[in-house]
Amino acid sequence: MAIDTFQEKYCDIAREYLAQGHSLDALAAKLKCSRITVYNWKEKHKNFEEAIEEGFSSRTGMVEDILTHNAKT
């Protein structure tokens, strides 16, 4: 069954899932909704948009740390 009602817990799920390297498409699948729904929630819920940005930012930081570590070894 597809989920189309936004829940606050999706912010934490998005932040953590995206930080692990997953895409917005994969997040939509995890939340059992369409990609369009994720984008709609992102537009309608500032906290969800911020969680997505934080997740992507964490992932970028993680990749940079790995690359920096590998460059030193």
Beta strands, then each sheet from edge to edge (+ up, - down):
end
